[in-house]
Structures are given as C-alpha cells and as structure tokens.
Amino acid sequence: MEKKSKSTWSVIIKVVIAVASALAGVLGLNACMV
C-alpha cells in the first residue's frame, strides 16, 4: 500500500508540474504577444 501511494503521489506531482509549466508557457506567450 505504501509503495502504491508513493508512486501515485509522484505521478500527481509530475502532472501538476507539467500543467503548471504549460500554463506558465501559455501566459508567457500571451504576455509577449501583448
């Protein structure tokens, strides 16, 4: 159970970082466009 929860958390963290970086990139592009 512990290993499963740890792997799940690592996946969740990776997804959150990916989404955050994608949003930052989009916001950065929008700022450059304006």
N, CA and C atoms as a LAMMPS dump frame, in Angstrom:
ITEM: TIMESTEP
0
ITEM: NUMBER OF ATOMS
102
ITEM: BOX BOUNDS ff ff ff
-5.0000000000000000e+02 5.0000000000000000e+02
-5.0000000000000000e+02 5.0000000000000000e+02
-5.0000000000000000e+02 5.0000000000000000e+02
ITEM: ATOMS id mol type element x y z
1 1 1 N 0.845 -1.207 0
2 1 2 C 0 0 0
3 1 3 C 0.878 1.254 0
4 2 1 N 1.914 1.244 0.829
5 2 2 C 2.768 2.437 0.913
6 2 3 C 3.43 2.73 -0.437
7 3 1 N 3.938 1.667 -1.079
8 3 2 C 4.601 1.876 -2.373
9 3 3 C 3.604 2.439 -3.389
10 4 1 N 2.385 1.901 -3.37
11 4 2 C 1.382 2.381 -4.333
12 4 3 C 1.09 3.862 -4.109
13 5 1 N 0.865 4.243 -2.861
14 5 2 C 0.534 5.639 -2.569
15 5 3 C 1.707 6.54 -2.954
16 6 1 N 2.929 6.071 -2.696
17 6 2 C 4.105 6.892 -3.04
18 6 3 C 4.169 7.108 -4.545
19 7 1 N 3.992 6.033 -5.323
20 7 2 C 4.06 6.163 -6.779
21 7 3 C 2.928 7.066 -7.266
22 8 1 N 1.75 6.929 -6.653
23 8 2 C 0.616 7.766 -7.057
24 8 3 C 0.934 9.227 -6.806
25 9 1 N 1.498 9.519 -5.641
26 9 2 C 1.846 10.918 -5.319
27 9 3 C 2.883 11.444 -6.292
28 10 1 N 3.881 10.621 -6.639
29 10 2 C 4.925 11.08 -7.57
30 10 3 C 4.296 11.401 -8.924
31 11 1 N 3.342 10.577 -9.357
32 11 2 C 2.664 10.822 -10.637
33 11 3 C 1.858 12.112 -10.546
34 12 1 N 1.14 12.3 -9.441
35 12 2 C 0.325 13.509 -9.267
36 12 3 C 1.225 14.739 -9.296
37 13 1 N 2.352 14.667 -8.6
38 13 2 C 3.277 15.812 -8.565
39 13 3 C 3.798 16.102 -9.969
40 14 1 N 4.148 15.055 -10.716
41 14 2 C 4.653 15.254 -12.082
42 14 3 C 3.579 15.906 -12.95
43 15 1 N 2.337 15.463 -12.821
44 15 2 C 1.247 16.032 -13.617
45 15 3 C 1.055 17.501 -13.253
46 16 1 N 1.075 17.8 -11.949
47 16 2 C 0.888 19.188 -11.5
48 16 3 C 2 20.074 -12.06
49 17 1 N 3.231 19.59 -12.018
50 17 2 C 4.362 20.376 -12.538
51 17 3 C 4.202 20.584 -14.048
52 18 1 N 3.783 19.534 -14.755
53 18 2 C 3.616 19.645 -16.205
54 18 3 C 2.539 20.673 -16.533
55 19 1 N 1.416 20.621 -15.819
56 19 2 C 0.32 21.568 -16.061
57 19 3 C 0.774 22.986 -15.719
58 20 1 N 1.473 23.13 -14.59
59 20 2 C 1.94 24.459 -14.167
60 20 3 C 2.902 25.031 -15.204
61 21 1 N 3.835 24.221 -15.691
62 21 2 C 4.8 24.709 -16.688
63 21 3 C 4.073 25.061 -17.987
64 22 1 N 3.08 24.262 -18.368
65 22 2 C 2.322 24.549 -19.588
66 22 3 C 1.575 25.872 -19.44
67 23 1 N 0.926 26.067 -18.284
68 23 2 C 0.203 27.324 -18.048
69 23 3 C 1.18 28.495 -18.063
70 24 1 N 2.332 28.336 -17.437
71 24 2 C 3.337 29.408 -17.405
72 24 3 C 3.779 29.736 -18.831
73 25 1 N 3.973 28.717 -19.657
74 25 2 C 4.382 28.946 -21.045
75 25 3 C 3.308 29.695 -21.813
76 26 1 N 2.053 29.306 -21.632
77 26 2 C 0.949 29.982 -22.329
78 26 3 C 0.861 31.434 -21.871
79 27 1 N 0.939 31.649 -20.553
80 27 2 C 0.86 33.02 -20.029
81 27 3 C 2.038 33.834 -20.55
82 28 1 N 3.222 33.243 -20.59
83 28 2 C 4.405 33.948 -21.09
84 28 3 C 4.224 34.327 -22.554
85 29 1 N 3.686 33.406 -23.366
86 29 2 C 3.454 33.706 -24.783
87 29 3 C 2.435 34.833 -24.915
88 30 1 N 1.36 34.773 -24.144
89 30 2 C 0.34 35.823 -24.203
90 30 3 C 0.95 37.166 -23.818
91 31 1 N 1.796 37.192 -22.792
92 31 2 C 2.43 38.435 -22.352
93 31 3 C 3.321 38.97 -23.476
94 32 1 N 4.045 38.077 -24.164
95 32 2 C 4.925 38.513 -25.254
96 32 3 C 4.088 39.032 -26.422
97 33 1 N 2.969 38.381 -26.708
98 33 2 C 2.113 38.811 -27.821
99 33 3 C 1.586 40.215 -27.561
100 34 1 N 1.153 40.464 -26.314
101 34 2 C 0.594 41.785 -25.978
102 34 3 C 1.752 42.768 -25.84
